[in-house]
Amino acid sequence: MKIVVLVKHVPDAAGDRGFAADRTTDRAAVDGRLSELDEYAVEQALQVVEKAGEGEITYLTMGPEAAGEALRKALSMGGDAAVHVVDDALHGSDALATSLVLAKALGTLEYDLVVCGMASTDGTMSVVPAMLSERLGLPGLTFASSLAVEGSTVTIRRDGDDASTTITASLPALVSVTDQTGEARYPSFKGIMAAKKKPVTTLTLADLGIDPASVGLGAAWSVVEDASKRPPRQAGVVVTDEGDGGVKLAEFLATGKFI
């Protein structure tokens, strides 16, 4: 069993995130980390291999040099190797370009299963998994609440508001998982030290045969035209209850069109 897990280095959601001068995410102004939703994908891949008793896990990411931190974090949780697509021309790439680059990179690897998070915590678009399955011609099983592999078949459960659906497909396949799959493990000290010795292969656009003009901000189908910071919060309204507190609260809610 060979599994490729897609991971992304994202700005820490707890930080003060904003835009750079070119209106792309200012990644230099805030600490980065492995996307929390991708940690669930790492965990599910590790569980599949552990249950099978054998297998290889490779992590794949695209992004600047700092994105290597996400690969090392994933490797410290477990797994065998990583691939990092890094190229200055990738800056500002949208979901379409991202799916193109990842599909080309996956074409250089052997895999039975591709696992990714349901979305990244910075873009939160949830479209790259579906785009990738289309580009690769693979069954795309998205928003999995549980994941299991038996022989040459992968099965997921997708939980909706009204019902749960069980979906199966033959391998190779692509699966995106949600945070309902279970908590991801914490890296052990041994895992952190071992991750430093695991191989990370670096690829460029030229290595993948991709024209730089087809990716990056200039090729993006959507751009941010303008952005402004959220205005500071105003002081709240204090309602003194003199026997008519309920009436005052109702009037306040009605004025704000909350009721």
Residue frames as qw, qx, qy, qz and C-alpha x, y, z in Angstrom:
[[0.000, 0.887, 0.462, 0.000, 0.00, 0.00, 0.00],
 [0.416, 0.031, 0.028, 0.908, 1.46, 3.31, -1.11],
 [0.061, -0.862, -0.496, 0.088, -0.24, 6.48, 0.11],
 [0.322, 0.272, 0.012, 0.907, 0.41, 10.11, -0.78],
 [0.201, -0.760, -0.531, 0.315, -0.91, 12.70, 1.66],
 [0.267, 0.630, 0.157, 0.712, -1.32, 16.29, 0.48],
 [0.438, -0.644, -0.390, 0.492, -0.42, 18.89, 3.10],
 [0.242, 0.779, 0.148, 0.559, -0.24, 22.67, 3.18],
 [0.425, -0.206, -0.351, 0.808, 1.71, 25.26, 5.16],
 [0.078, -0.776, -0.455, -0.431, -0.75, 27.96, 6.21],
 [0.003, -0.491, 0.323, -0.809, -0.71, 31.12, 8.34],
 [0.182, -0.206, -0.845, 0.458, -1.58, 30.34, 11.95],
 [0.206, -0.658, -0.576, -0.440, -5.29, 31.05, 12.43],
 [0.488, -0.713, -0.373, 0.339, -4.48, 32.48, 15.87],
 [0.434, -0.188, 0.105, 0.875, -2.25, 35.15, 14.31],
 [0.228, 0.728, 0.175, -0.622, -3.17, 38.56, 12.93],
 [0.552, 0.201, 0.653, 0.478, -3.55, 37.58, 9.28],
 [0.233, 0.786, 0.084, -0.567, -3.69, 40.14, 6.51],
 [0.757, 0.599, 0.212, 0.156, -2.81, 40.95, 2.91],
 [0.567, -0.267, 0.239, 0.742, 0.52, 41.87, 1.36],
 [0.084, 0.522, -0.150, -0.835, 0.99, 44.75, -1.07],
 [0.212, 0.112, -0.741, -0.627, -0.05, 42.56, -4.02],
 [0.681, -0.117, 0.110, -0.715, -3.22, 41.56, -2.11],
 [0.755, 0.018, -0.655, -0.032, -2.13, 37.99, -1.61],
 [0.760, -0.624, -0.184, -0.004, -1.96, 36.52, 1.89],
 [0.088, 0.811, -0.480, 0.324, 0.89, 38.08, 3.85],
 [0.935, -0.167, -0.307, 0.062, 2.57, 34.87, 4.99],
 [0.543, 0.314, -0.409, 0.663, 5.71, 36.63, 6.20],
 [0.204, -0.528, 0.207, -0.798, 3.82, 38.65, 8.81],
 [0.772, -0.349, 0.235, -0.477, 2.51, 35.68, 10.80],
 [0.315, -0.358, 0.879, -0.008, 3.82, 32.32, 11.93],
 [0.678, 0.191, -0.490, -0.513, 2.97, 29.37, 9.71],
 [0.492, -0.219, 0.794, -0.282, 2.00, 25.80, 10.53],
 [0.037, -0.094, -0.939, -0.329, 0.71, 22.57, 9.04],
 [0.483, -0.233, -0.236, -0.810, -2.97, 23.14, 8.23],
 [0.448, -0.168, 0.698, -0.532, -5.02, 21.71, 11.08],
 [0.840, 0.263, 0.131, -0.456, -7.38, 19.99, 8.65],
 [0.643, 0.512, -0.566, -0.056, -4.44, 18.27, 6.97],
 [0.164, -0.416, 0.813, -0.372, -3.43, 16.73, 10.28],
 [0.772, 0.077, 0.448, -0.444, -6.56, 14.58, 10.07],
 [0.801, 0.516, -0.249, -0.176, -5.45, 13.37, 6.62],
 [0.226, 0.570, -0.757, 0.228, -2.03, 12.46, 8.04],
 [0.467, -0.229, 0.711, -0.473, -3.67, 10.56, 10.90],
 [0.860, 0.253, 0.212, -0.389, -5.99, 8.59, 8.61],
 [0.662, 0.576, -0.478, -0.037, -3.13, 7.59, 6.31],
 [0.004, 0.481, -0.805, 0.349, -1.11, 6.40, 9.30],
 [0.654, -0.062, 0.573, -0.490, -4.05, 4.37, 10.58],
 [0.858, 0.407, -0.109, -0.294, -4.56, 2.69, 7.19],
 [0.498, 0.553, -0.652, 0.143, -0.90, 1.62, 7.09],
 [0.233, -0.371, 0.759, -0.481, -0.92, 0.49, 10.71],
 [0.801, 0.080, 0.364, -0.469, -4.03, -1.63, 10.16],
 [0.832, 0.476, -0.248, -0.139, -2.57, -3.19, 7.01],
 [0.838, -0.428, 0.245, 0.233, 0.71, -3.87, 8.77],
 [0.582, -0.066, 0.396, 0.707, 2.69, -2.50, 5.86],
 [0.314, 0.857, 0.373, 0.164, 2.81, 0.46, 3.52],
 [0.470, -0.032, 0.026, 0.882, 4.61, 3.65, 2.57],
 [0.027, 0.903, 0.404, -0.146, 3.44, 7.20, 3.14],
 [0.452, 0.124, 0.155, 0.870, 4.78, 10.17, 1.18],
 [0.008, 0.795, 0.379, -0.474, 3.78, 13.77, 1.92],
 [0.416, 0.379, 0.408, 0.719, 3.41, 16.28, -0.90],
 [0.053, -0.830, -0.317, 0.456, 3.19, 20.05, -0.70],
 [0.469, 0.523, 0.218, 0.677, 3.73, 23.11, -2.87],
 [0.257, -0.953, -0.160, -0.011, 4.82, 26.50, -1.63],
 [0.188, 0.856, -0.398, 0.271, 7.82, 28.60, -0.60],
 [0.424, 0.347, -0.754, 0.362, 10.78, 27.33, 1.41],
 [0.319, -0.267, 0.564, -0.713, 8.87, 27.76, 4.66],
 [0.842, -0.011, -0.149, -0.519, 6.37, 25.15, 3.49],
 [0.584, 0.262, -0.751, 0.162, 9.01, 22.56, 4.32],
 [0.191, -0.251, 0.656, -0.685, 8.04, 23.06, 7.97],
 [0.786, 0.018, 0.112, -0.607, 4.66, 21.46, 7.25],
 [0.807, 0.275, -0.515, -0.088, 6.38, 18.46, 5.70],
 [0.287, 0.318, -0.762, 0.486, 8.64, 18.02, 8.73],
 [0.485, -0.162, 0.464, -0.723, 5.66, 18.25, 11.08],
 [0.885, 0.127, -0.123, -0.430, 3.84, 15.55, 9.10],
 [0.682, 0.348, -0.626, 0.147, 6.97, 13.38, 8.99],
 [0.029, -0.346, 0.707, -0.617, 7.33, 13.72, 12.75],
 [0.735, -0.067, 0.273, -0.617, 3.86, 12.19, 13.14],
 [0.752, 0.002, 0.656, 0.063, 4.91, 9.25, 10.95],
 [0.666, 0.733, 0.039, -0.131, 5.46, 8.36, 7.32],
 [0.870, -0.047, 0.260, 0.415, 8.49, 7.79, 5.17],
 [0.440, 0.011, 0.300, 0.846, 9.34, 10.64, 2.77],
 [0.177, 0.797, 0.342, -0.466, 8.16, 13.95, 1.34],
 [0.466, 0.354, 0.429, 0.688, 8.10, 15.93, -1.89],
 [0.073, -0.739, -0.234, 0.627, 8.20, 19.74, -1.95],
 [0.459, 0.591, 0.403, 0.527, 7.32, 21.67, -5.12],
 [0.265, -0.777, -0.124, 0.558, 8.97, 25.06, -4.67],
 [0.448, 0.336, 0.391, 0.730, 9.27, 27.78, -7.30],
 [0.051, -0.302, -0.180, 0.935, 9.04, 31.57, -7.14],
 [0.244, -0.076, -0.523, -0.813, 6.53, 31.51, -10.01],
 [0.307, -0.405, -0.861, -0.022, 4.00, 29.70, -7.79],
 [0.069, -0.253, -0.438, 0.860, 3.33, 32.83, -5.71],
 [0.389, 0.260, 0.072, -0.881, -0.34, 33.80, -5.90],
 [0.224, -0.017, -0.885, -0.408, -1.53, 30.57, -7.53],
 [0.637, -0.125, 0.127, -0.750, -5.27, 29.92, -7.26],
 [0.758, -0.086, 0.589, -0.266, -7.06, 26.59, -6.81],
 [0.843, 0.523, 0.014, -0.124, -6.90, 25.75, -10.51],
 [0.396, 0.723, -0.540, 0.169, -3.15, 26.25, -10.69],
 [0.412, -0.481, 0.699, -0.333, -2.69, 24.42, -7.41],
 [0.878, 0.106, 0.407, -0.228, -4.56, 21.38, -8.71],
 [0.727, 0.650, -0.222, 0.000, -2.46, 21.45, -11.89],
 [0.126, 0.695, -0.660, 0.258, 0.85, 21.50, -10.02],
 [0.572, -0.306, 0.677, -0.346, -0.19, 18.83, -7.53],
 [0.910, 0.302, 0.193, -0.210, -1.50, 16.60, -10.32],
 [0.605, 0.676, -0.406, 0.105, 1.81, 16.87, -12.19],
 [0.123, -0.593, 0.718, -0.343, 3.73, 16.15, -9.00],
 [0.780, -0.087, 0.518, -0.341, 1.56, 13.12, -8.26],
 [0.846, 0.501, -0.115, -0.140, 2.39, 11.92, -11.75],
 [0.340, 0.644, -0.651, 0.216, 5.99, 11.47, -10.60],
 [0.322, -0.341, 0.756, -0.457, 4.97, 9.23, -7.69],
 [0.419, -0.130, -0.872, -0.218, 3.55, 5.76, -7.23],
 [0.312, -0.088, 0.527, -0.786, 0.39, 5.56, -5.12],
 [0.130, -0.339, -0.922, -0.133, -2.66, 3.46, -4.39],
 [0.212, -0.806, -0.549, 0.055, -4.39, 6.16, -2.38],
 [0.220, 0.366, -0.085, 0.900, -4.22, 9.95, -2.20],
 [0.361, -0.685, -0.599, 0.203, -5.49, 11.50, 1.04],
 [0.187, 0.328, -0.061, 0.924, -6.03, 15.19, 1.79],
 [0.043, 0.346, 0.587, -0.730, -7.93, 17.41, 4.18],
 [0.277, 0.695, 0.663, -0.004, -11.39, 18.62, 3.24],
 [0.221, 0.930, 0.098, 0.276, -10.03, 22.18, 2.82],
 [0.525, 0.175, -0.334, 0.763, -7.09, 24.36, 3.79],
 [0.299, -0.697, -0.512, 0.404, -7.55, 26.62, 6.78],
 [0.148, -0.409, 0.093, 0.896, -6.46, 29.70, 4.83],
 [0.179, 0.021, -0.564, -0.806, -8.36, 29.33, 1.53],
 [0.391, 0.198, 0.740, -0.511, -11.22, 27.14, 2.88],
 [0.472, 0.313, -0.360, -0.741, -12.48, 26.50, -0.68],
 [0.672, -0.017, 0.705, -0.228, -12.74, 22.67, -0.54],
 [0.734, 0.594, -0.009, -0.328, -12.43, 22.43, -4.34],
 [0.122, 0.670, -0.714, -0.162, -8.85, 21.19, -4.87],
 [0.471, -0.119, 0.870, -0.084, -9.65, 17.53, -4.03],
 [0.673, 0.532, 0.466, -0.217, -12.40, 17.40, -6.67],
 [0.401, 0.836, -0.286, -0.242, -10.21, 19.18, -9.22],
 [0.145, -0.557, 0.814, 0.084, -7.39, 16.75, -8.56],
 [0.602, 0.108, 0.784, -0.108, -9.55, 13.66, -8.95],
 [0.632, 0.715, 0.197, -0.227, -10.76, 15.05, -12.28],
 [0.237, 0.817, -0.496, -0.175, -7.25, 15.81, -13.53],
 [0.196, -0.427, 0.883, -0.010, -5.95, 12.41, -12.46],
 [0.650, 0.038, -0.578, -0.492, -8.98, 10.44, -13.62],
 [0.209, 0.029, -0.897, 0.388, -9.42, 8.96, -10.13],
 [0.415, -0.650, -0.612, -0.173, -12.56, 8.25, -8.10],
 [0.080, 0.394, -0.321, 0.857, -12.97, 11.21, -5.77],
 [0.528, -0.557, -0.640, 0.021, -14.46, 10.39, -2.35],
 [0.132, 0.468, -0.197, 0.851, -14.80, 13.70, -0.55],
 [0.428, -0.480, 0.225, -0.732, -15.76, 14.86, 2.95],
 [0.710, -0.088, -0.698, 0.015, -15.13, 11.49, 4.56],
 [0.538, -0.667, 0.231, -0.461, -16.09, 11.16, 8.22],
 [0.746, -0.370, 0.553, 0.022, -14.45, 7.73, 8.31],
 [0.511, 0.638, -0.520, -0.247, -12.02, 5.92, 6.03],
 [0.753, -0.265, 0.601, -0.036, -11.22, 2.23, 5.62],
 [0.456, 0.553, -0.603, -0.351, -9.24, 0.23, 3.07],
 [0.783, -0.115, 0.596, -0.133, -9.83, -3.47, 2.51],
 [0.717, 0.202, 0.560, 0.362, -7.81, -5.11, -0.25],
 [0.296, 0.145, 0.406, 0.853, -8.26, -3.04, -3.39],
 [0.157, -0.721, -0.539, -0.406, -11.34, -1.18, -2.13],
 [0.142, 0.036, -0.389, 0.909, -11.63, 2.06, -0.18],
 [0.262, -0.661, -0.676, -0.195, -14.78, 2.87, 1.78],
 [0.084, 0.130, -0.301, 0.941, -15.81, 6.16, 3.37],
 [0.100, -0.687, -0.708, 0.129, -18.77, 7.40, 5.35],
 [0.098, 0.286, 0.094, 0.948, -20.02, 10.89, 4.54],
 [0.124, -0.543, -0.712, 0.429, -22.18, 12.46, 7.24],
 [0.008, 0.444, 0.329, 0.834, -24.75, 15.01, 6.12],
 [0.288, -0.210, 0.312, -0.881, -27.35, 17.03, 8.00],
 [0.777, -0.043, 0.043, -0.627, -30.08, 14.46, 7.42],
 [0.995, 0.027, 0.071, -0.069, -28.31, 11.18, 6.73],
 [0.352, -0.618, 0.644, 0.282, -25.00, 9.36, 6.41],
 [0.820, 0.508, -0.141, -0.222, -23.87, 7.84, 3.11],
 [0.687, -0.383, 0.558, 0.262, -21.42, 4.98, 2.62],
 [0.591, 0.747, -0.210, -0.223, -19.35, 5.22, -0.58],
 [0.776, -0.277, 0.489, 0.286, -16.91, 2.66, -1.97],
 [0.525, 0.787, -0.258, -0.196, -14.45, 2.79, -4.85],
 [0.949, 0.072, 0.018, 0.307, -11.66, 0.71, -6.31],
 [0.390, -0.743, 0.279, 0.467, -8.08, 1.78, -5.79],
 [0.340, -0.068, -0.265, 0.900, -6.35, 3.93, -6.85],
 [0.137, -0.811, -0.515, -0.241, -8.58, 6.68, -5.49],
 [0.172, 0.334, -0.255, 0.891, -8.50, 10.11, -3.85],
 [0.436, -0.652, -0.619, 0.041, -10.14, 10.79, -0.48],
 [0.033, 0.499, -0.244, 0.831, -10.60, 14.03, 1.42],
 [0.484, -0.391, -0.741, 0.251, -11.32, 13.70, 5.14],
 [0.256, -0.792, -0.109, -0.544, -13.05, 15.92, 7.67],
 [0.028, -0.483, 0.629, -0.609, -12.27, 16.67, 11.31],
 [0.813, -0.233, 0.150, -0.513, -14.89, 14.07, 12.26],
 [0.819, 0.260, -0.511, 0.017, -12.45, 11.25, 11.48],
 [0.822, -0.480, -0.206, 0.228, -10.84, 11.55, 14.91],
 [0.238, -0.934, 0.227, 0.142, -8.10, 13.51, 16.64],
 [0.696, 0.577, -0.366, 0.222, -4.65, 13.50, 15.08],
 [0.840, -0.354, -0.200, 0.360, -1.75, 12.16, 17.16],
 [0.139, -0.958, 0.237, 0.081, 0.94, 14.36, 18.66],
 [0.682, 0.529, -0.458, 0.213, 4.48, 13.85, 17.40],
 [0.829, -0.516, -0.049, 0.210, 6.71, 12.08, 19.89],
 [0.214, -0.845, 0.405, 0.277, 10.24, 13.25, 20.62],
 [0.587, -0.139, 0.724, 0.335, 11.51, 10.16, 18.81],
 [0.526, 0.642, 0.534, 0.162, 9.30, 11.03, 15.83],
 [0.094, 0.984, -0.038, -0.148, 10.56, 14.61, 15.74],
 [0.352, -0.648, 0.593, 0.324, 14.18, 13.48, 15.72],
 [0.602, 0.128, 0.741, 0.268, 13.50, 10.80, 13.10],
 [0.444, 0.823, 0.349, -0.068, 11.78, 13.33, 10.83],
 [0.057, -0.878, 0.322, 0.349, 15.04, 15.25, 10.45],
 [0.321, -0.375, 0.797, 0.349, 16.60, 12.26, 8.67],
 [0.601, 0.442, 0.665, -0.035, 13.71, 11.38, 6.38],
 [0.361, 0.028, 0.484, 0.797, 14.22, 12.30, 2.70],
 [0.290, 0.770, 0.334, -0.459, 12.54, 15.37, 1.22],
 [0.511, 0.212, 0.536, 0.638, 12.72, 15.72, -2.56],
 [0.100, 0.659, 0.104, -0.738, 12.50, 19.21, -4.05],
 [0.469, 0.416, 0.647, 0.435, 10.90, 19.79, -7.46],
 [0.032, 0.400, -0.057, -0.914, 10.56, 22.91, -9.58],
 [0.635, 0.558, 0.202, -0.494, 8.06, 23.80, -12.30],
 [0.383, 0.615, -0.610, -0.321, 10.71, 22.93, -14.87],
 [0.150, -0.211, 0.961, -0.098, 11.04, 19.47, -13.35],
 [0.451, 0.361, 0.738, -0.349, 7.29, 18.99, -13.80],
 [0.250, 0.235, 0.664, 0.664, 7.16, 20.44, -17.31],
 [0.009, 0.814, 0.558, -0.160, 4.84, 23.28, -16.27],
 [0.305, 0.560, 0.148, 0.756, 4.92, 26.66, -18.00],
 [0.245, -0.254, -0.476, 0.806, 5.38, 29.34, -15.29],
 [0.210, -0.074, -0.191, -0.956, 2.85, 31.51, -17.16],
 [0.541, -0.319, -0.656, -0.418, 0.11, 28.99, -16.32],
 [0.583, -0.514, -0.558, 0.291, 0.46, 29.46, -12.56],
 [0.336, -0.105, -0.218, 0.910, 0.96, 32.31, -10.13],
 [0.117, 0.572, 0.408, -0.702, -0.96, 35.51, -9.56],
 [0.197, 0.384, -0.389, -0.814, -0.93, 36.50, -13.23],
 [0.298, -0.030, -0.856, -0.421, -2.74, 33.30, -14.24],
 [0.096, 0.245, 0.811, -0.523, -5.27, 33.33, -11.39],
 [0.084, -0.488, -0.706, -0.507, -8.93, 33.27, -12.39],
 [0.359, -0.855, -0.348, -0.139, -9.89, 35.24, -9.30],
 [0.449, 0.238, -0.307, 0.805, -8.06, 38.11, -7.64],
 [0.280, -0.708, -0.486, 0.429, -8.60, 40.38, -4.64],
 [0.286, 0.717, 0.228, 0.594, -9.30, 43.88, -5.97],
 [0.091, -0.634, 0.259, -0.723, -9.40, 45.66, -2.62],
 [0.669, -0.372, -0.615, 0.187, -9.28, 44.87, 1.08],
 [0.111, -0.660, 0.258, -0.696, -9.52, 46.82, 4.31],
 [0.212, 0.052, -0.849, 0.482, -9.10, 45.91, 7.94],
 [0.370, -0.621, -0.682, -0.114, -12.12, 45.18, 10.05],
 [0.118, -0.712, 0.120, -0.682, -13.06, 48.31, 12.05],
 [0.142, 0.168, -0.784, 0.580, -12.27, 48.16, 15.76],
 [0.329, -0.516, -0.790, -0.043, -15.01, 46.86, 18.00],
 [0.193, -0.580, 0.023, -0.791, -17.17, 49.52, 19.59],
 [0.125, -0.131, 0.744, -0.643, -18.05, 49.57, 23.25],
 [0.197, -0.363, -0.895, -0.170, -21.06, 47.45, 24.09],
 [0.380, -0.496, -0.125, -0.771, -24.41, 48.68, 25.39],
 [0.146, -0.041, -0.844, 0.514, -25.05, 48.18, 29.09],
 [0.459, -0.482, -0.452, -0.594, -28.70, 47.67, 29.99],
 [0.058, -0.162, 0.683, -0.710, -29.56, 48.48, 33.58],
 [0.361, -0.387, -0.811, -0.250, -32.46, 46.35, 34.73],
 [0.161, -0.064, 0.416, -0.893, -34.92, 48.48, 36.64],
 [0.500, 0.291, 0.681, -0.449, -37.75, 46.08, 36.19],
 [0.656, 0.667, 0.092, -0.341, -37.96, 46.72, 32.45],
 [0.276, -0.545, 0.697, 0.375, -34.75, 44.95, 31.43],
 [0.536, 0.232, 0.795, 0.163, -36.60, 42.45, 29.27],
 [0.401, 0.847, 0.326, -0.123, -38.32, 45.22, 27.32],
 [0.007, -0.877, 0.358, 0.321, -35.04, 47.11, 26.80],
 [0.424, -0.292, 0.801, 0.307, -33.31, 43.93, 25.63],
 [0.533, 0.494, 0.682, 0.083, -36.10, 43.19, 23.17],
 [0.269, 0.938, 0.080, -0.205, -35.97, 46.76, 21.82],
 [0.195, -0.713, 0.573, 0.355, -32.18, 46.51, 21.40],
 [0.483, -0.005, 0.837, 0.259, -32.48, 43.21, 19.50],
 [0.465, 0.707, 0.532, -0.030, -35.27, 44.59, 17.34],
 [0.112, 0.928, -0.153, -0.321, -33.27, 47.73, 16.50],
 [0.189, -0.553, 0.739, 0.335, -30.36, 45.57, 15.40],
 [0.756, 0.287, -0.306, -0.503, -32.77, 43.37, 13.43],
 [0.034, 0.287, -0.948, 0.136, -31.73, 40.31, 15.39],
 [0.220, 0.337, 0.881, -0.247, -35.41, 39.53, 15.96]]
